[in-house]
């Protein structure tokens, strides 16, 4: 983890206190990730820590970058867009992890390097069209899998039902301007795997394995958050999305 004397020199007393808090929290999370990798007999560099900065100010993102964080995530464009603009000078990879409405696609494409929440054909079409209009580099995309979904279960929160993943993957892989990077999921709150993140993430790993048979380059598995990153790493996650454990408990969204 890096220290930044230049940043520390210009921080106020409260800013320096926040810097020390984030440094301590990052150290703790890094220790957890390293230990989980050791238990799973995986190399530490197989897992990327993505810090979820939603609801926190750009000043925190700047501190995180100074501390060596390379990947940050946001889930609401109205918060992410101005923050990304303010931090455009930082060497960060921006991940969009929230549910994405098609009317927000153009804005999200101004800053996002990856979208983790692709879950329907209409969104694939919208993303592809906007990438081509923008002439930006191709966009990395992950298919969000709703692990609580089961055949005939009807509506569920964001994500595609597991049975729909192959068709979505084929559509995404063939869409101009888009790159199929892998799959993403959160531990389900309902369904047969509720309360058992390891079992849920094992299911995601199986879905990922099937996906790679048709799309070998789609190796990313984005899973695990502050409370279950160890289970995700044990199941093969390549990216863990950690917010609370680094930045603190968030105030309820208004």
Secondary structure per residue as TSV (DSSP state, phi and psi in degrees):
chain	resnum	aa	ss	phi	psi
A	1	X	-	360.0	136.1
A	2	X	-	-95.3	147.3
A	3	X	-	-104.4	151.6
A	4	X	-	-123.9	95.1
A	5	X	H	-57.9	-35.8
A	6	X	H	-63.1	-44.5
A	7	X	H	-68.4	-43.8
A	8	X	H	-58.1	-34.5
A	9	X	H	-66.2	-25.4
A	10	X	H	-105.5	-1.5
A	11	X	-	-78.8	145.8
A	12	X	-	-72.8	175.5
A	13	X	H	-59.7	-42.3
A	14	X	H	-68.2	-34.8
A	15	X	H	-65.4	-39.6
A	16	X	H	-67.2	-36.5
A	17	X	H	-64.7	-41.0
A	18	X	H	-64.9	-40.1
A	19	X	H	-56.3	-47.3
A	20	X	H	-66.9	-36.5
A	21	X	H	-63.5	-47.6
A	22	X	H	-66.4	-36.6
A	23	X	H	-63.6	-43.9
A	24	X	H	-64.5	-41.9
A	25	X	H	-66.2	-42.0
A	26	X	H	-62.1	-40.5
A	27	X	H	-60.3	-43.3
A	28	X	H	-63.3	-45.1
A	29	X	H	-65.6	-41.5
A	30	X	H	-60.4	-39.8
A	31	X	H	-63.1	-39.3
A	32	X	H	-64.5	-44.6
A	33	X	H	-64.3	-44.2
A	34	X	H	-62.1	-43.3
A	35	X	H	-65.3	-41.1
A	36	X	H	-64.7	-38.6
A	37	X	H	-63.6	-40.8
A	38	X	H	-63.5	-44.5
A	39	X	H	-62.1	-37.4
A	40	X	T	-86.0	4.0
A	41	X	T	56.8	42.8
A	42	X	-	-117.8	149.9
A	43	X	-	-72.0	143.6
A	44	X	G	-58.8	-34.3
A	45	X	G	-76.8	2.7
A	46	X	G	-80.5	-12.0
A	47	X	-	-122.3	126.4
A	48	X	E	-100.2	130.1
A	49	X	E	-87.9	119.9
A	50	X	E	-107.9	117.1
A	51	X	E	-89.3	122.0
A	52	X	E	-85.8	109.2
A	53	X	-	-98.0	11.0
A	54	X	T	-56.9	140.6
A	55	X	T	73.8	-8.6
A	56	X	S	-100.2	152.1
A	57	X	-	-74.0	165.0
A	58	X	H	-60.0	-28.4
A	59	X	H	-60.9	-35.7
A	60	X	H	-68.0	-40.3
A	61	X	H	-61.3	-39.4
A	62	X	H	-65.2	-40.6
A	63	X	H	-64.1	-44.3
A	64	X	H	-59.0	-42.0
A	65	X	H	-62.5	-42.0
A	66	X	H	-63.7	-27.6
A	67	X	T	-86.4	2.7
A	68	X	T	103.3	1.4
A	69	X	-	-68.3	134.8
A	70	X	-	-111.6	-20.8
A	71	X	E	-126.1	127.2
A	72	X	E	-129.5	156.0
A	73	X	E	-132.2	148.4
A	74	X	E	-134.7	156.3
A	75	X	S	-126.4	-2.3
A	76	X	-	-132.9	120.7
A	77	X	H	-60.9	-36.3
A	78	X	H	-63.1	-25.8
A	79	X	H	-91.0	-37.9
A	80	X	H	-71.8	-42.0
A	81	X	H	-58.5	-51.6
A	82	X	H	-67.0	-32.9
A	83	X	H	-66.8	-44.2
A	84	X	H	-63.1	-38.3
A	85	X	H	-63.6	-42.6
A	86	X	H	-66.3	-27.6
A	87	X	T	-106.0	21.6
A	88	X	T	-65.7	-17.4
A	89	X	T	-82.7	-6.1
A	90	X	S	-90.9	146.2
A	91	X	-	-81.6	69.3
A	92	X	-	-114.8	149.3
A	93	X	E	-100.0	123.3
A	94	X	E	-100.7	126.1
A	95	X	E	-110.7	131.1
A	96	X	E	-100.1	120.4
A	97	X	-	-117.5	-1.5
A	98	X	S	-91.8	172.6
A	99	X	-	-64.2	130.4
A	100	X	-	-112.2	118.2
A	101	X	-	-84.1	148.0
A	102	X	G	-62.8	-27.8
A	103	X	G	-74.5	-5.8
A	104	X	G	-104.1	-2.2
A	105	X	H	-60.1	-46.3
A	106	X	H	-59.8	-43.0
A	107	X	H	-66.4	-45.6
A	108	X	H	-61.0	-35.9
A	109	X	T	-68.9	-12.8
A	110	X	T	-71.8	-22.5
A	111	X	T	-132.5	-25.9
A	112	X	-	-75.1	132.4
A	113	X	S	-88.5	-28.6
A	114	X	E	-142.1	145.4
A	115	X	E	-115.2	120.0
A	116	X	E	-90.1	-7.0
A	117	X	E	-116.7	37.2
A	118	X	E	-77.1	122.3
A	119	X	-	-142.1	8.0
A	120	X	S	-158.9	155.5
A	121	X	H	-63.5	-38.0
A	122	X	H	-60.8	-37.4
A	123	X	H	-69.3	-39.4
A	124	X	H	-58.6	-45.3
A	125	X	H	-61.6	-44.2
A	126	X	H	-66.3	-43.2
A	127	X	H	-62.2	-45.6
A	128	X	H	-61.8	-44.4
A	129	X	H	-62.5	-42.7
A	130	X	H	-72.3	-36.8
A	131	X	H	-60.6	-42.9
A	132	X	H	-66.1	-37.9
A	133	X	H	-66.5	-36.9
A	134	X	H	-78.7	-20.5
A	135	X	T	61.0	22.7
A	136	X	-	-79.9	166.5
A	137	X	-	-60.8	161.4
A	138	X	-	-57.4	152.2
A	139	X	E	-100.2	128.1
A	140	X	E	-76.0	133.6
A	141	X	E	-132.1	142.8
A	142	X	E	-120.0	144.1
A	143	X	E	-85.9	122.4
A	144	X	E	-81.7	127.6
A	145	X	E	-106.1	128.2
A	146	X	E	-87.3	97.9
A	147	X	T	-71.2	-15.5
A	148	X	T	-82.3	-11.8
A	149	X	-	-76.0	144.9
A	150	X	-	-141.0	158.1
A	151	X	T	-52.7	128.4
A	152	X	T	79.7	5.2
A	153	X	-	-80.3	-13.2
A	154	X	-	77.7	-139.6
A	155	X	-	-70.1	147.7
A	156	X	-	-151.3	171.1
A	157	X	S	-70.5	179.0
A	158	X	S	-46.8	143.9
A	159	X	S	125.3	158.3
A	160	X	E	-91.4	145.3
A	161	X	E	-62.0	144.6
A	162	X	G	-51.3	-36.5
A	163	X	G	-67.1	-21.5
A	164	X	G	-89.8	-7.1
A	165	X	H	-61.3	-46.1
A	166	X	H	-58.4	-43.7
A	167	X	H	-67.0	-40.9
A	168	X	H	-63.8	-39.6
A	169	X	H	-63.1	-42.8
A	170	X	H	-62.9	-42.3
A	171	X	H	-65.2	-42.0
A	172	X	H	-67.4	-43.8
A	173	X	H	-63.7	-26.7
A	174	X	H	-96.5	-2.9
A	175	X	S	-79.4	125.2
A	176	X	T	-58.5	135.0
A	177	X	T	88.2	-8.2
A	178	X	E	-112.0	150.2
A	179	X	E	-126.9	124.3
A	180	X	E	-79.2	110.8
A	181	X	E	-98.1	-24.5
A	182	X	E	155.6	-145.9
A	183	X	E	-130.9	157.7
A	184	X	E	-137.7	148.9
A	185	X	-	-159.7	161.2
A	186	X	-	-115.1	155.1
A	187	X	-	-62.2	130.6
A	188	X	-	-72.3	147.6
A	189	X	S	-94.4	-15.6
A	190	X	S	-133.2	172.4
A	191	X	S	90.1	-179.1
A	192	X	T	-64.3	-23.0
A	193	X	T	-101.9	7.6
A	194	X	T	-60.3	131.8
A	195	X	T	83.8	-0.2
A	196	X	-	-132.0	75.8
A	197	X	H	-59.5	-34.8
A	198	X	H	-63.4	-42.6
A	199	X	H	-64.3	-40.6
A	200	X	H	-63.7	-44.7
A	201	X	H	-70.4	-28.5
A	202	X	H	-63.5	-38.1
A	203	X	H	-63.5	-41.9
A	204	X	H	-63.2	-39.9
A	205	X	H	-62.3	-37.2
A	206	X	H	-67.6	-41.1
A	207	X	H	-62.4	-42.4
A	208	X	H	-61.1	-41.6
A	209	X	H	-61.5	-43.8
A	210	X	H	-63.8	-40.2
A	211	X	H	-61.6	-41.2
A	212	X	H	-69.1	-18.9
A	213	X	H	-64.6	-36.3
A	214	X	H	-92.6	-28.0
A	215	X	-	-134.0	80.5
A	216	X	T	-58.6	-25.9
A	217	X	T	-81.4	-7.4
A	218	X	-	-84.9	70.1
A	219	X	-	-95.6	-8.7
A	220	X	E	-74.8	138.3
A	221	X	E	-130.3	104.2
A	222	X	E	-96.2	108.9
A	223	X	-	-157.8	154.1
A	224	X	-	94.0	134.9
A	225	X	-	-131.5	-161.6
A	226	X	T	-55.7	-39.6
A	227	X	T	-88.3	-12.4
A	228	X	T	-141.3	26.0
A	229	X	H	-64.2	-32.0
A	230	X	H	-64.5	-43.9
A	231	X	H	-64.0	-38.2
A	232	X	H	-65.5	-43.5
A	233	X	H	-64.6	-39.9
A	234	X	H	-61.2	-31.0
A	235	X	T	-89.0	-1.6
A	236	X	T	107.2	12.6
A	237	X	-	-57.6	139.2
A	238	X	S	-98.6	-19.7
A	239	X	E	-137.1	129.0
A	240	X	E	-114.6	137.6
A	241	X	E	-107.6	104.4
A	242	X	E	-117.5	123.9
A	243	X	-	-118.0	-68.2
A	244	X	H	-55.9	-42.7
A	245	X	H	-65.2	-21.2
A	246	X	H	-98.0	-48.6
A	247	X	H	-97.8	-17.2
A	248	X	-	106.6	171.2
A	249	X	-	-69.5	131.2
A	250	X	-	-83.3	147.2
A	251	X	-	-69.4	149.0
A	252	X	-	-58.1	141.2
A	253	X	-	-72.5	137.8
A	254	X	-	-80.9	360.0
